[in-house]
Amino acid sequence: MKNGRNAHGRASRGLGGLERYAGYGLALAAAVVFGGWAGLALDQWLGTAPLFLLLGGLSAAGAGTYTIYVRLIVEPNKKAEEEREP
């Protein structure tokens, strides 16, 4: 491989997008951890049991999942439609 090209002269894609998908997974995990931590801190401050811990973790998971959906499904479809229009 020379200059980022494989033996057939095509641009190399590295690990086939693994970096992108691993980044999505790490971002989702970080969001859930942060949401859970913020909920736990709020629970300790207000004296409520696991209420905000659960709300924080679940809302972060939902928001992260929605973001991944938009990046993997909606944006590519939108880009493909824009390329088809004259």
Secondary structure, DSSP 8 states (H G I E B T S, - for coil): -BTTB-TTS-B--TTTSHHHHHHHHHHHHHHHHHHHHHHHHHHHHHT-SSHHHHHHHHHHHHHHHHHHHIIIIIHHHHHHHHHH--
